[in-house]
Amino acid sequence: MTPQSPERLTEEQAERMLAEMNDVIRAGEEMRKLRAEMIKLFAGFGWTQERISQLTEMSQPAVSKQVSKHKTGDPLPPMEFSLDQHDAPWLEGRLWGLAEEITDFTDHTARCTRCLNAIARGKKRFTPRNVDELRRLVEEDLMLRRADIPGSYRDAYDEISRGLDLPAPSKTTATTPASLRRALARQIQRDRLRAVG
């Protein structure tokens, strides 16, 4: 075997580096799209561009550009903020929020933490396979730590799991983008778990 010159990268090393960079870039693009959807939602609530600018940490001209871009398109329909919704993106968002609460509760030692981090960094997407993996890991955490983790976490998981096991509703009323519904459900689920304690 010929020794590799230390000044040169192998194709495999370059491939790994570029794959990691592409994951970060892809995650960034997805977050930018999600932020644009959130700006559209906030503007629909009647929030001022100045307030949106503060919340998003964007310049006011950048927010103004986003808002005027969305004025030409269809406005987002009114959204329901109840946890009791059964479309897949909403349930996936709830699962995501629950997994984050478990991770925080266990000081990042939970089995679901690694999968969760991969989702957060854009290395894993919300595919059926990855959702199933996250479900399995969350369930393991809940079983292994049932003496420590609050019962409200288990109740939330049971509800989410039942919803994900049912066939998708033939007629869904959710017309907002899946990524936005996931992000909203995630935050609402986390807030609800914290309120219950």
NORZIJO-V825081 format. One record per residue. RES is the residue in three letters. OMEGA is omega in degrees with one decimal (999 if undefined). NEAR is the number of other C-alpha atoms within 8 Angstrom. Layout:
# NORZIJO-V825081
res = <RES RES>
omega = <OMEGA OMEGA>
near = <NEAR NEAR>
This chain:
# NORZIJO-V825081
res = <MET THR PRO GLN SER PRO GLU ARG LEU THR GLU GLU GLN ALA GLU ARG MET LEU ALA GLU MET ASN ASP VAL ILE ARG ALA GLY GLU GLU MET ARG LYS LEU ARG ALA GLU MET ILE LYS LEU PHE ALA GLY PHE GLY TRP THR GLN GLU ARG ILE SER GLN LEU THR GLU MET SER GLN PRO ALA VAL SER LYS GLN VAL SER LYS HIS LYS THR GLY ASP PRO LEU PRO PRO MET GLU PHE SER LEU ASP GLN HIS ASP ALA PRO TRP LEU GLU GLY ARG LEU TRP GLY LEU ALA GLU GLU ILE THR ASP PHE THR ASP HIS THR ALA ARG CYS THR ARG CYS LEU ASN ALA ILE ALA ARG GLY LYS LYS ARG PHE THR PRO ARG ASN VAL ASP GLU LEU ARG ARG LEU VAL GLU GLU ASP LEU MET LEU ARG ARG ALA ASP ILE PRO GLY SER TYR ARG ASP ALA TYR ASP GLU ILE SER ARG GLY LEU ASP LEU PRO ALA PRO SER LYS THR THR ALA THR THR PRO ALA SER LEU ARG ARG ALA LEU ALA ARG GLN ILE GLN ARG ASP ARG LEU ARG ALA VAL GLY>
omega = <-178.8 179.2 -178.1 176.7 -177.5 -178.8 -175.1 175.0 171.5 177.0 -179.8 178.7 179.8 -179.9 179.1 180.0 -177.8 177.9 178.6 178.7 -179.3 176.8 -179.0 -179.7 179.8 179.0 178.5 179.5 179.1 178.7 177.6 177.9 179.6 178.9 178.2 177.4 178.2 178.3 177.9 179.3 -179.0 178.6 177.0 175.9 -178.5 179.0 -179.4 177.2 178.4 -180.0 178.3 178.5 178.6 -177.3 -176.5 -175.8 175.5 175.9 -179.4 176.4 179.1 177.8 179.8 178.8 178.7 -177.7 -178.7 176.5 -177.6 178.6 -179.4 179.9 178.2 176.2 175.8 177.3 178.2 -177.5 174.6 -176.7 176.3 176.5 -174.3 175.3 -166.3 176.1 -173.3 -179.1 179.3 -180.0 176.7 176.9 177.2 178.1 178.1 179.1 178.2 179.4 178.2 178.4 177.4 179.2 179.0 -177.6 -176.7 -177.7 174.6 175.8 -178.5 178.8 -177.0 -173.0 -177.1 178.7 179.1 178.8 178.5 177.1 -178.4 -178.7 179.1 179.3 175.7 177.6 -179.7 173.9 177.5 -179.4 -179.3 176.4 177.5 178.3 180.0 177.3 -178.2 -178.4 177.1 179.7 177.2 179.3 -179.3 179.3 -176.2 -175.0 -175.3 179.7 -175.2 -173.6 -179.5 -180.0 179.5 178.0 179.9 178.4 179.4 180.0 -179.4 -179.7 179.9 -177.0 177.4 -179.7 -180.0 179.8 179.9 175.5 -179.8 178.9 -177.7 -179.9 179.9 -179.7 -178.1 179.6 177.4 -177.7 -178.0 -177.7 178.8 179.0 178.3 -177.3 179.8 -179.8 178.5 -177.0 -179.7 178.4 -179.3 179.9 -179.2 179.7 179.4 -179.8 -180.0 178.3 999>
near = <2 3 4 5 5 5 4 6 7 6 6 6 8 9 8 8 8 8 8 8 8 8 11 11 8 9 11 8 8 8 8 8 8 10 9 9 10 9 12 13 9 10 12 9 6 6 9 7 10 7 8 13 12 8 7 7 6 9 7 9 6 8 13 9 8 11 11 8 8 10 8 6 6 6 8 8 6 4 4 4 6 5 8 4 7 10 10 8 10 14 15 11 14 17 12 10 13 15 13 11 10 13 13 8 8 8 7 8 7 10 9 12 12 7 10 12 8 10 11 8 10 11 10 10 7 8 6 6 6 10 10 8 9 12 10 8 10 12 9 9 13 11 7 6 8 10 4 5 10 8 7 9 12 9 8 9 11 8 8 11 9 8 9 10 6 6 5 7 7 4 4 6 4 5 5 8 7 8 8 11 12 14 9 10 15 14 10 11 12 13 8 8 12 7 6 6 6>
